[in-house]
């Protein structure tokens, strides 16, 4: 066994250990659904919750079981930070859209925090801030230049010079950064389970192990084949994100706008409080400014650290991934030199050509797709937005309602993904 791993090392997500499975108490009684939701992740369950609360008859069909997909496999970050850099959005869409994207990213986090408190979901929500560390001098200069825009969108954002960063992280290996006062962490599998229970309590029917294989226009709405049965619905919401396949013409067209990326996270063995305080003095989360980011936070009351990194890389299995991710943090945080990983697991997320989530309609079918690795806040928020649109509410308006464009050379984009990730790493190392 590697000296990076505990003797009881596991490749199951740390979050699901001891968590009871979701058991849907009701079955579909037949008849027409007002809305059929494809996918029981954060987006699908959030949409179902809002729709059922609005008096609609809602059916959710998922190809697997609640808790076995990406929604329970993340690192637990609930922050404001989109994957799209502010400068890139300025160049692509202009100042108004860039500003709105960053403002709505904050609204997404606030919406999830409100939902957790309103529903009483026990998911260890902690609002302790986040330090974004510049991995180079150029990266720090970009943070400094975008500080006015970040403050306009997010409020309390502090620029931290390299000489002051020890107050936020136990490392001298970065070039300063910014501290976000409003950033949170939570237990993602418990949030997922809580949303499923809340949607069920609101009246939505959730059918697990029920893969949707056909969506067809009908004289009224749609007919949907799923799990060997045929359902009728006035509206369909596609909320499959990284699980979007080629089962239907709708999903085939939308899939061309997505690149599916493998993601990896680990949890350490329980650590002394003094060590945790040395690594993260304010107990908030940490991330860097690399395109393929590294992230670290305290995992609730477990006294463990959860870390993520190496997204998109295809090098080796989970043991190797644990060694490489932990190696990154060991090299930069001296206090972690002897810390071992007890769990390492994988998930998947979907990225779009502009690194933004998208909602919209394809052939009349509503969709929430491409949450780009920030699925806890954005999927939950945009599932709610799609539901509001169906309910006819003006509050369904969002900057993320824009066409999902096909990615050039799409048939080969996942084949070339490892090379693209290496190019990002090379660019971060030598030019950023």
MARGUKE-766776 format. One record per residue (C-alpha): residue in one letter; x, y, z. Coordinates in nm, 3 decimals, decimal comma. Each point is the difference from the previous one (the first is absolute). Example, Ala and Ser with C-alpha at 12.3 -4.5 7.8 and 13.67 -1.06 7.14 Angstrom:
// residues 2
<resn = a	east = 1,230	north = -0,450	up = 0,780>
<resn = s	east = 0,137	north = 0,344	up = -0,066>
//
This chain:
// residues 432
<resn = x	east = 0,000	north = 0,000	up = 0,000>
<resn = x	east = 0,127	north = 0,348	up = -0,092>
<resn = x	east = 0,115	north = 0,222	up = 0,287>
<resn = x	east = -0,262	north = 0,246	up = -0,129>
<resn = x	east = -0,288	north = -0,236	up = 0,080>
<resn = x	east = -0,153	north = -0,139	up = 0,319>
<resn = x	east = -0,024	north = -0,375	up = 0,051>
<resn = x	east = -0,378	north = 0,014	up = -0,046>
<resn = x	east = 0,016	north = 0,218	up = -0,314>
<resn = x	east = -0,329	north = 0,002	up = -0,193>
<resn = x	east = -0,102	north = 0,106	up = -0,350>
<resn = x	east = -0,359	north = 0,073	up = 0,106>
<resn = x	east = -0,097	north = 0,367	up = 0,046>
<resn = x	east = 0,065	north = 0,102	up = 0,360>
<resn = x	east = -0,337	north = 0,178	up = 0,009>
<resn = x	east = -0,217	north = -0,309	up = -0,050>
<resn = x	east = 0,148	north = -0,211	up = 0,280>
<resn = x	east = -0,284	north = -0,088	up = 0,237>
<resn = x	east = -0,257	north = 0,206	up = -0,190>
<resn = x	east = -0,335	north = -0,178	up = -0,045>
<resn = x	east = -0,122	north = -0,050	up = -0,358>
<resn = x	east = -0,291	north = 0,205	up = -0,129>
<resn = x	east = -0,313	north = -0,210	up = -0,013>
<resn = x	east = -0,277	north = 0,162	up = -0,205>
<resn = x	east = -0,325	north = -0,063	up = 0,191>
<resn = x	east = -0,237	north = 0,056	up = -0,294>
<resn = x	east = -0,041	north = -0,149	up = -0,346>
<resn = x	east = -0,149	north = 0,164	up = -0,306>
<resn = x	east = -0,376	north = -0,041	up = 0,006>
<resn = x	east = -0,040	north = 0,055	up = -0,372>
<resn = x	east = -0,141	north = 0,282	up = -0,206>
<resn = x	east = 0,168	north = 0,307	up = -0,141>
<resn = x	east = 0,281	north = 0,186	up = 0,175>
<resn = x	east = 0,014	north = 0,374	up = -0,017>
<resn = x	east = 0,379	north = -0,030	up = -0,011>
<resn = x	east = 0,227	north = -0,301	up = -0,046>
<resn = x	east = 0,355	north = 0,063	up = 0,124>
<resn = x	east = 0,283	north = -0,212	up = -0,137>
<resn = x	east = 0,272	north = -0,038	up = 0,263>
<resn = x	east = -0,012	north = 0,003	up = 0,381>
<resn = x	east = 0,315	north = 0,198	up = 0,069>
<resn = x	east = 0,005	north = 0,345	up = 0,155>
<resn = x	east = -0,156	north = 0,170	up = -0,305>
<resn = x	east = -0,277	north = -0,254	up = -0,051>
<resn = x	east = -0,097	north = -0,020	up = 0,366>
<resn = x	east = 0,012	north = 0,379	up = 0,040>
<resn = x	east = -0,227	north = 0,042	up = -0,303>
<resn = x	east = -0,237	north = -0,267	up = 0,132>
<resn = x	east = -0,013	north = 0,165	up = 0,343>
<resn = x	east = -0,092	north = 0,342	up = -0,143>
<resn = x	east = -0,251	north = -0,145	up = -0,248>
<resn = x	east = -0,173	north = -0,219	up = 0,256>
<resn = x	east = -0,010	north = 0,294	up = 0,239>
<resn = x	east = -0,170	north = 0,194	up = -0,281>
<resn = x	east = -0,278	north = -0,255	up = -0,020>
<resn = x	east = 0,124	north = -0,196	up = -0,302>
<resn = x	east = -0,016	north = -0,378	up = -0,035>
<resn = x	east = 0,366	north = -0,099	up = -0,030>
<resn = x	east = 0,169	north = -0,327	up = -0,096>
<resn = x	east = 0,379	north = -0,040	up = 0,029>
<resn = x	east = 0,170	north = -0,288	up = -0,186>
<resn = x	east = 0,361	north = -0,091	up = 0,075>
<resn = x	east = 0,206	north = -0,269	up = -0,173>
<resn = x	east = 0,169	north = -0,094	up = 0,328>
<resn = x	east = -0,070	north = 0,060	up = 0,369>
<resn = x	east = 0,011	north = 0,321	up = 0,200>
<resn = x	east = 0,344	north = 0,034	up = 0,156>
<resn = x	east = 0,199	north = -0,213	up = -0,244>
<resn = x	east = 0,085	north = 0,271	up = -0,255>
<resn = x	east = 0,213	north = 0,311	up = -0,016>
<resn = x	east = -0,221	north = 0,199	up = 0,240>
<resn = x	east = 0,132	north = -0,204	up = 0,294>
<resn = x	east = 0,357	north = -0,014	up = -0,129>
<resn = x	east = 0,115	north = 0,363	up = 0,003>
<resn = x	east = 0,240	north = 0,163	up = 0,246>
<resn = x	east = -0,281	north = 0,190	up = 0,175>
<resn = x	east = 0,079	north = 0,355	up = -0,110>
<resn = x	east = -0,281	north = 0,256	up = 0,008>
<resn = x	east = 0,157	north = 0,319	up = -0,128>
<resn = x	east = -0,040	north = 0,298	up = -0,229>
<resn = x	east = 0,279	north = -0,085	up = -0,239>
<resn = x	east = -0,095	north = -0,089	up = -0,361>
<resn = x	east = 0,242	north = -0,203	up = -0,207>
<resn = x	east = -0,005	north = 0,273	up = -0,268>
<resn = x	east = 0,259	north = 0,268	up = 0,078>
<resn = x	east = -0,130	north = 0,356	up = 0,012>
<resn = x	east = 0,245	north = 0,120	up = -0,265>
<resn = x	east = -0,101	north = -0,283	up = -0,233>
<resn = x	east = -0,367	north = 0,091	up = 0,038>
<resn = x	east = 0,081	north = 0,364	up = -0,071>
<resn = x	east = 0,164	north = -0,098	up = -0,327>
<resn = x	east = -0,274	north = -0,244	up = -0,096>
<resn = x	east = -0,322	north = 0,176	up = 0,106>
<resn = x	east = 0,083	north = 0,347	up = 0,127>
<resn = x	east = -0,018	north = 0,171	up = 0,337>
<resn = x	east = -0,375	north = -0,026	up = 0,062>
<resn = x	east = -0,011	north = -0,378	up = -0,041>
<resn = x	east = 0,327	north = -0,053	up = 0,190>
<resn = x	east = -0,129	north = 0,204	up = 0,294>
<resn = x	east = -0,337	north = -0,180	up = 0,000>
<resn = x	east = 0,166	north = -0,343	up = -0,008>
<resn = x	east = 0,202	north = 0,082	up = 0,311>
<resn = x	east = -0,300	north = 0,157	up = 0,174>
<resn = x	east = -0,220	north = -0,301	up = -0,069>
<resn = x	east = 0,275	north = -0,234	up = 0,118>
<resn = x	east = -0,037	north = 0,171	up = 0,337>
<resn = x	east = -0,380	north = -0,027	up = -0,021>
<resn = x	east = 0,034	north = -0,374	up = -0,070>
<resn = x	east = 0,200	north = -0,053	up = 0,320>
<resn = x	east = -0,245	north = 0,210	up = 0,199>
<resn = x	east = -0,294	north = -0,195	up = -0,144>
<resn = x	east = 0,146	north = -0,335	up = 0,109>
<resn = x	east = 0,079	north = 0,133	up = 0,348>
<resn = x	east = -0,358	north = 0,130	up = 0,030>
<resn = x	east = -0,142	north = -0,332	up = -0,123>
<resn = x	east = 0,206	north = -0,203	up = 0,247>
<resn = x	east = -0,114	north = 0,216	up = 0,292>
<resn = x	east = -0,362	north = 0,023	up = -0,115>
<resn = x	east = -0,035	north = -0,376	up = -0,047>
<resn = x	east = 0,207	north = -0,086	up = 0,306>
<resn = x	east = 0,237	north = -0,225	up = -0,198>
<resn = x	east = 0,271	north = -0,142	up = 0,225>
<resn = x	east = 0,299	north = 0,032	up = -0,235>
<resn = x	east = 0,256	north = 0,172	up = 0,223>
<resn = x	east = -0,024	north = 0,339	up = -0,173>
<resn = x	east = 0,292	north = 0,220	up = 0,110>
<resn = x	east = 0,058	north = 0,359	up = -0,111>
<resn = x	east = 0,368	north = 0,059	up = 0,075>
<resn = x	east = 0,137	north = 0,178	up = -0,305>
<resn = x	east = 0,243	north = -0,099	up = -0,273>
<resn = x	east = 0,357	north = 0,091	up = -0,088>
<resn = x	east = 0,086	north = -0,003	up = -0,370>
<resn = x	east = 0,381	north = -0,025	up = -0,023>
<resn = x	east = 0,184	north = 0,139	up = -0,301>
<resn = x	east = 0,222	north = -0,272	up = -0,146>
<resn = x	east = 0,226	north = 0,260	up = -0,168>
<resn = x	east = 0,083	north = 0,370	up = 0,007>
<resn = x	east = -0,203	north = 0,051	up = -0,318>
<resn = x	east = -0,298	north = -0,172	up = 0,156>
<resn = x	east = 0,020	north = 0,235	up = 0,300>
<resn = x	east = 0,014	north = 0,301	up = -0,234>
<resn = x	east = -0,317	north = -0,123	up = -0,172>
<resn = x	east = -0,175	north = -0,037	up = 0,335>
<resn = x	east = 0,106	north = 0,354	up = 0,093>
<resn = x	east = -0,123	north = 0,138	up = -0,333>
<resn = x	east = -0,341	north = -0,170	up = 0,029>
<resn = x	east = -0,045	north = 0,091	up = 0,369>
<resn = x	east = -0,245	north = 0,290	up = -0,068>
<resn = x	east = -0,220	north = -0,232	up = -0,210>
<resn = x	east = 0,017	north = -0,275	up = 0,262>
<resn = x	east = -0,098	north = 0,241	up = 0,276>
<resn = x	east = -0,287	north = 0,136	up = -0,209>
<resn = x	east = -0,132	north = -0,355	up = -0,052>
<resn = x	east = 0,084	north = -0,162	up = 0,333>
<resn = x	east = 0,042	north = 0,275	up = 0,260>
<resn = x	east = 0,259	north = -0,088	up = 0,265>
<resn = x	east = 0,311	north = -0,100	up = -0,198>
<resn = x	east = 0,345	north = 0,073	up = 0,144>
<resn = x	east = 0,323	north = 0,010	up = -0,198>
<resn = x	east = 0,269	north = -0,183	up = 0,199>
<resn = x	east = 0,367	north = 0,064	up = -0,072>
<resn = x	east = 0,248	north = -0,289	up = 0,007>
<resn = x	east = 0,148	north = 0,131	up = 0,324>
<resn = x	east = -0,345	north = -0,027	up = 0,166>
<resn = x	east = -0,124	north = -0,333	up = -0,135>
<resn = x	east = 0,117	north = -0,201	up = 0,303>
<resn = x	east = -0,300	north = 0,141	up = 0,184>
<resn = x	east = -0,220	north = -0,198	up = -0,243>
<resn = x	east = 0,202	north = -0,308	up = -0,105>
<resn = x	east = 0,293	north = -0,190	up = 0,143>
<resn = x	east = 0,216	north = 0,041	up = -0,309>
<resn = x	east = 0,262	north = 0,232	up = -0,146>
<resn = x	east = -0,020	north = -0,157	up = -0,347>
<resn = x	east = -0,254	north = 0,244	up = -0,148>
<resn = x	east = 0,011	north = 0,364	up = -0,108>
<resn = x	east = -0,281	north = 0,144	up = 0,213>
<resn = x	east = -0,364	north = -0,019	up = -0,097>
<resn = x	east = -0,349	north = 0,113	up = 0,089>
<resn = x	east = -0,218	north = -0,091	up = 0,294>
<resn = x	east = -0,376	north = -0,036	up = -0,052>
<resn = x	east = -0,196	north = 0,047	up = 0,320>
<resn = x	east = -0,314	north = -0,155	up = -0,152>
<resn = x	east = 0,083	north = -0,358	up = -0,094>
<resn = x	east = -0,121	north = -0,325	up = 0,149>
<resn = x	east = 0,052	north = -0,375	up = 0,016>
<resn = x	east = -0,245	north = -0,282	up = 0,062>
<resn = x	east = -0,043	north = -0,377	up = -0,008>
<resn = x	east = -0,114	north = -0,056	up = -0,361>
<resn = x	east = -0,154	north = -0,347	up = 0,039>
<resn = x	east = -0,214	north = 0,119	up = 0,290>
<resn = x	east = -0,113	north = 0,302	up = -0,200>
<resn = x	east = -0,090	north = -0,231	up = -0,288>
<resn = x	east = -0,197	north = -0,234	up = 0,227>
<resn = x	east = -0,170	north = 0,298	up = 0,167>
<resn = x	east = -0,112	north = 0,142	up = -0,336>
<resn = x	east = -0,142	north = -0,340	up = -0,102>
<resn = x	east = -0,198	north = -0,026	up = 0,323>
<resn = x	east = -0,122	north = 0,359	up = -0,032>
<resn = x	east = -0,113	north = -0,050	up = -0,362>
<resn = x	east = -0,183	north = -0,316	up = 0,103>
<resn = x	east = -0,164	north = 0,177	up = 0,295>
<resn = x	east = -0,115	north = 0,278	up = -0,236>
<resn = x	east = -0,182	north = -0,260	up = -0,212>
<resn = x	east = 0,246	north = -0,090	up = -0,278>
<resn = x	east = 0,030	north = -0,367	up = -0,094>
<resn = x	east = 0,360	north = -0,123	up = -0,038>
<resn = x	east = 0,056	north = -0,318	up = -0,201>
<resn = x	east = 0,350	north = -0,146	up = 0,040>
<resn = x	east = 0,163	north = -0,248	up = -0,241>
<resn = x	east = -0,226	north = 0,143	up = -0,272>
<resn = x	east = 0,207	north = 0,103	up = -0,302>
<resn = x	east = -0,165	north = 0,229	up = -0,253>
<resn = x	east = 0,054	north = -0,141	up = -0,350>
<resn = x	east = -0,238	north = 0,208	up = -0,213>
<resn = x	east = -0,157	north = 0,347	up = 0,008>
<resn = x	east = -0,252	north = 0,073	up = -0,275>
<resn = x	east = -0,228	north = 0,290	up = -0,081>
<resn = x	east = -0,369	north = -0,086	up = 0,026>
<resn = x	east = -0,323	north = 0,178	up = -0,079>
<resn = x	east = 0,011	north = 0,123	up = 0,358>
<resn = x	east = 0,348	north = 0,035	up = 0,143>
<resn = x	east = 0,224	north = -0,306	up = -0,009>
<resn = x	east = 0,005	north = -0,376	up = 0,031>
<resn = x	east = 0,303	north = -0,134	up = 0,188>
<resn = x	east = 0,117	north = -0,360	up = 0,007>
<resn = x	east = 0,184	north = -0,087	up = 0,321>
<resn = x	east = 0,068	north = -0,327	up = 0,176>
<resn = x	east = -0,216	north = -0,191	up = -0,247>
<resn = x	east = -0,303	north = 0,224	up = 0,061>
<resn = x	east = -0,150	north = 0,290	up = -0,192>
<resn = x	east = -0,088	north = 0,324	up = 0,180>
<resn = x	east = -0,179	north = 0,313	up = -0,121>
<resn = x	east = 0,103	north = 0,348	up = 0,108>
<resn = x	east = -0,074	north = 0,359	up = -0,089>
<resn = x	east = 0,364	north = 0,103	up = 0,050>
<resn = x	east = 0,334	north = -0,183	up = 0,020>
<resn = x	east = 0,308	north = 0,122	up = 0,187>
<resn = x	east = 0,334	north = -0,156	up = -0,090>
<resn = x	east = 0,234	north = 0,020	up = 0,301>
<resn = x	east = 0,257	north = -0,269	up = -0,076>
<resn = x	east = 0,319	north = 0,210	up = -0,017>
<resn = x	east = 0,301	north = -0,238	up = -0,014>
<resn = x	east = -0,233	north = -0,296	up = -0,053>
<resn = x	east = -0,141	north = 0,147	up = -0,321>
<resn = x	east = 0,022	north = -0,279	up = -0,257>
<resn = x	east = -0,132	north = -0,081	up = -0,345>
<resn = x	east = -0,328	north = -0,165	up = 0,095>
<resn = x	east = -0,223	north = 0,255	up = -0,174>
<resn = x	east = 0,037	north = 0,257	up = -0,281>
<resn = x	east = -0,024	north = 0,278	up = 0,264>
<resn = x	east = 0,284	north = -0,141	up = 0,209>
<resn = x	east = 0,213	north = -0,076	up = -0,307>
<resn = x	east = -0,020	north = 0,361	up = -0,117>
<resn = x	east = 0,068	north = 0,143	up = 0,345>
<resn = x	east = 0,282	north = -0,246	up = 0,066>
<resn = x	east = 0,196	north = 0,165	up = -0,280>
<resn = x	east = 0,029	north = 0,312	up = 0,214>
<resn = x	east = 0,159	north = -0,183	up = 0,294>
<resn = x	east = 0,337	north = -0,148	up = 0,086>
<resn = x	east = -0,025	north = -0,255	up = 0,281>
<resn = x	east = 0,291	north = 0,030	up = 0,241>
<resn = x	east = 0,107	north = -0,250	up = 0,268>
<resn = x	east = 0,051	north = 0,157	up = 0,343>
<resn = x	east = 0,178	north = -0,132	up = 0,307>
<resn = x	east = -0,010	north = 0,074	up = 0,372>
<resn = x	east = 0,142	north = -0,148	up = 0,319>
<resn = x	east = -0,051	north = 0,016	up = 0,373>
<resn = x	east = 0,286	north = -0,021	up = 0,247>
<resn = x	east = 0,015	north = -0,196	up = 0,321>
<resn = x	east = -0,129	north = 0,193	up = 0,307>
<resn = x	east = 0,249	north = 0,271	up = 0,096>
<resn = x	east = 0,083	north = 0,185	up = 0,324>
<resn = x	east = -0,175	north = 0,334	up = 0,041>
<resn = x	east = 0,336	north = 0,176	up = 0,027>
<resn = x	east = 0,106	north = -0,133	up = -0,340>
<resn = x	east = -0,328	north = 0,105	up = -0,162>
<resn = x	east = 0,043	north = 0,348	up = 0,145>
<resn = x	east = 0,356	north = 0,018	up = -0,133>
<resn = x	east = -0,108	north = -0,097	up = -0,353>
<resn = x	east = -0,318	north = 0,211	up = -0,009>
<resn = x	east = 0,023	north = 0,255	up = 0,284>
<resn = x	east = -0,352	north = 0,134	up = -0,066>
<resn = x	east = -0,145	north = -0,345	up = -0,076>
<resn = x	east = -0,135	north = 0,130	up = -0,331>
<resn = x	east = 0,063	north = -0,173	up = -0,331>
<resn = x	east = 0,298	north = 0,039	up = -0,234>
<resn = x	east = 0,037	north = -0,005	up = -0,377>
<resn = x	east = 0,266	north = 0,114	up = -0,243>
<resn = x	east = -0,024	north = 0,196	up = -0,326>
<resn = x	east = 0,104	north = -0,281	up = -0,234>
<resn = x	east = -0,240	north = -0,075	up = -0,285>
<resn = x	east = -0,038	north = -0,354	up = 0,138>
<resn = x	east = -0,026	north = 0,107	up = 0,360>
<resn = x	east = 0,109	north = -0,163	up = 0,324>
<resn = x	east = -0,240	north = 0,031	up = 0,293>
<resn = x	east = 0,015	north = -0,079	up = 0,371>
<resn = x	east = -0,236	north = 0,041	up = 0,296>
<resn = x	east = -0,074	north = -0,149	up = 0,340>
<resn = x	east = -0,266	north = -0,269	up = -0,038>
<resn = x	east = -0,249	north = 0,110	up = 0,265>
<resn = x	east = 0,042	north = -0,150	up = 0,347>
<resn = x	east = 0,206	north = -0,293	up = -0,126>
<resn = x	east = 0,336	north = 0,176	up = 0,064>
<resn = x	east = 0,102	north = -0,112	up = -0,349>
<resn = x	east = 0,104	north = 0,204	up = -0,300>
<resn = x	east = -0,170	north = -0,054	up = -0,331>
<resn = x	east = 0,214	north = 0,080	up = -0,307>
<resn = x	east = -0,060	north = -0,003	up = -0,373>
<resn = x	east = 0,219	north = 0,037	up = -0,305>
<resn = x	east = 0,120	north = -0,160	up = -0,324>
<resn = x	east = -0,342	north = 0,033	up = -0,166>
<resn = x	east = 0,006	north = -0,127	up = -0,356>
<resn = x	east = 0,327	north = -0,192	up = 0,037>
<resn = x	east = -0,001	north = -0,364	up = -0,103>
<resn = x	east = 0,324	north = -0,101	up = 0,174>
<resn = x	east = -0,041	north = -0,317	up = 0,207>
<resn = x	east = -0,266	north = -0,123	up = 0,240>
<resn = x	east = -0,133	north = 0,144	up = 0,324>
<resn = x	east = 0,301	north = -0,104	up = 0,207>
<resn = x	east = 0,223	north = 0,195	up = -0,237>
<resn = x	east = -0,244	north = 0,294	up = 0,003>
<resn = x	east = 0,004	north = 0,009	up = 0,381>
<resn = x	east = 0,380	north = 0,005	up = 0,000>
<resn = x	east = 0,017	north = 0,281	up = -0,257>
<resn = x	east = -0,269	north = 0,220	up = 0,157>
<resn = x	east = 0,139	north = -0,043	up = 0,350>
<resn = x	east = 0,350	north = 0,056	up = -0,138>
<resn = x	east = -0,104	north = 0,342	up = -0,133>
<resn = x	east = -0,117	north = 0,110	up = 0,346>
<resn = x	east = 0,288	north = -0,164	up = 0,187>
<resn = x	east = 0,250	north = 0,196	up = -0,209>
<resn = x	east = -0,172	north = 0,333	up = 0,066>
<resn = x	east = -0,121	north = -0,044	up = 0,359>
<resn = x	east = 0,286	north = -0,126	up = 0,220>
<resn = x	east = -0,235	north = -0,105	up = 0,281>
<resn = x	east = -0,153	north = -0,262	up = -0,232>
<resn = x	east = 0,329	north = -0,182	up = -0,069>
<resn = x	east = -0,104	north = -0,316	up = 0,188>
<resn = x	east = -0,377	north = 0,014	up = -0,053>
<resn = x	east = -0,161	north = -0,298	up = -0,174>
<resn = x	east = -0,314	north = -0,045	up = -0,208>
<resn = x	east = -0,275	north = -0,233	up = 0,121>
<resn = x	east = -0,231	north = 0,039	up = -0,304>
<resn = x	east = 0,038	north = 0,096	up = -0,365>
<resn = x	east = -0,289	north = -0,005	up = -0,244>
<resn = x	east = -0,098	north = 0,117	up = -0,343>
<resn = x	east = -0,294	north = 0,176	up = -0,156>
<resn = x	east = -0,072	north = 0,182	up = -0,324>
<resn = x	east = -0,105	north = 0,349	up = -0,098>
<resn = x	east = -0,092	north = 0,166	up = -0,328>
<resn = x	east = 0,165	north = 0,310	up = -0,144>
<resn = x	east = -0,123	north = 0,220	up = -0,282>
<resn = x	east = 0,190	north = 0,193	up = -0,266>
<resn = x	east = -0,026	north = 0,326	up = 0,197>
<resn = x	east = 0,047	north = -0,160	up = 0,347>
<resn = x	east = -0,349	north = 0,118	up = 0,104>
<resn = x	east = -0,307	north = -0,198	up = 0,105>
<resn = x	east = -0,290	north = 0,024	up = -0,245>
<resn = x	east = -0,376	north = -0,025	up = 0,023>
<resn = x	east = -0,238	north = 0,022	up = -0,292>
<resn = x	east = -0,218	north = -0,210	up = -0,230>
<resn = x	east = 0,088	north = -0,257	up = -0,267>
<resn = x	east = -0,295	north = -0,100	up = -0,216>
<resn = x	east = -0,231	north = 0,125	up = 0,274>
<resn = x	east = 0,175	north = -0,204	up = 0,271>
<resn = x	east = 0,139	north = 0,209	up = 0,287>
<resn = x	east = 0,356	north = -0,072	up = 0,111>
<resn = x	east = 0,255	north = 0,081	up = 0,271>
<resn = x	east = 0,345	north = -0,112	up = -0,114>
<resn = x	east = 0,372	north = 0,067	up = 0,019>
<resn = x	east = 0,048	north = 0,113	up = 0,359>
<resn = x	east = 0,378	north = -0,014	up = -0,045>
<resn = x	east = 0,096	north = -0,145	up = 0,336>
<resn = x	east = -0,205	north = 0,242	up = 0,212>
<resn = x	east = -0,310	north = -0,217	up = 0,008>
<resn = x	east = -0,100	north = 0,039	up = 0,363>
<resn = x	east = -0,088	north = 0,370	up = -0,030>
<resn = x	east = -0,068	north = 0,031	up = -0,374>
<resn = x	east = -0,197	north = -0,321	up = -0,065>
<resn = x	east = -0,223	north = 0,060	up = 0,301>
<resn = x	east = -0,056	north = 0,365	up = -0,088>
<resn = x	east = -0,059	north = -0,057	up = -0,372>
<resn = x	east = -0,233	north = -0,293	up = 0,063>
<resn = x	east = -0,209	north = 0,247	up = 0,201>
<resn = x	east = 0,022	north = 0,255	up = -0,283>
<resn = x	east = -0,122	north = -0,249	up = -0,262>
<resn = x	east = -0,293	north = -0,088	up = 0,225>
<resn = x	east = -0,090	north = 0,368	up = 0,037>
<resn = x	east = 0,002	north = 0,036	up = -0,379>
<resn = x	east = -0,246	north = -0,288	up = -0,033>
<resn = x	east = -0,215	north = 0,154	up = 0,273>
<resn = x	east = -0,008	north = 0,323	up = -0,204>
<resn = x	east = 0,188	north = 0,208	up = 0,258>
<resn = x	east = 0,211	north = 0,296	up = -0,110>
<resn = x	east = 0,247	north = -0,107	up = 0,271>
<resn = x	east = 0,111	north = -0,280	up = -0,232>
<resn = x	east = 0,208	north = 0,253	up = -0,197>
<resn = x	east = 0,375	north = -0,065	up = 0,019>
<resn = x	east = 0,321	north = 0,091	up = -0,181>
<resn = x	east = 0,064	north = -0,373	up = -0,047>
<resn = x	east = -0,296	north = -0,029	up = -0,241>
<resn = x	east = 0,198	north = -0,013	up = -0,323>
<resn = x	east = 0,040	north = -0,255	up = -0,282>
<resn = x	east = 0,226	north = -0,296	up = 0,068>
<resn = x	east = 0,228	north = 0,005	up = -0,303>
<resn = x	east = 0,165	north = -0,312	up = -0,136>
<resn = x	east = 0,369	north = -0,031	up = 0,081>
<resn = x	east = 0,220	north = -0,002	up = -0,314>
<resn = x	east = 0,131	north = -0,344	up = -0,096>
<resn = x	east = -0,237	north = -0,144	up = 0,261>
<resn = x	east = 0,034	north = -0,370	up = -0,093>
<resn = x	east = 0,368	north = 0,016	up = 0,100>
<resn = x	east = -0,017	north = 0,241	up = 0,292>
<resn = x	east = 0,003	north = -0,266	up = 0,272>
<resn = x	east = 0,279	north = -0,187	up = -0,180>
<resn = x	east = 0,218	north = 0,313	up = 0,011>
<resn = x	east = -0,103	north = 0,097	up = 0,354>
<resn = x	east = 0,320	north = -0,126	up = 0,173>
<resn = x	east = 0,212	north = 0,202	up = -0,246>
<resn = x	east = -0,214	north = 0,309	up = 0,063>
<resn = x	east = 0,042	north = -0,039	up = 0,376>
<resn = x	east = 0,378	north = -0,028	up = -0,041>
<resn = x	east = -0,009	north = 0,315	up = -0,211>
<resn = x	east = -0,184	north = 0,184	up = 0,279>
<resn = x	east = 0,259	north = -0,122	up = 0,249>
<resn = x	east = 0,286	north = 0,110	up = -0,225>
<resn = x	east = -0,161	north = 0,343	up = -0,050>
<resn = x	east = -0,051	north = 0,045	up = 0,375>
<resn = x	east = 0,360	north = -0,094	up = 0,067>
<resn = x	east = 0,174	north = 0,212	up = -0,260>
<resn = x	east = -0,230	north = 0,288	up = -0,093>
<resn = x	east = -0,234	north = 0,059	up = 0,293>
//
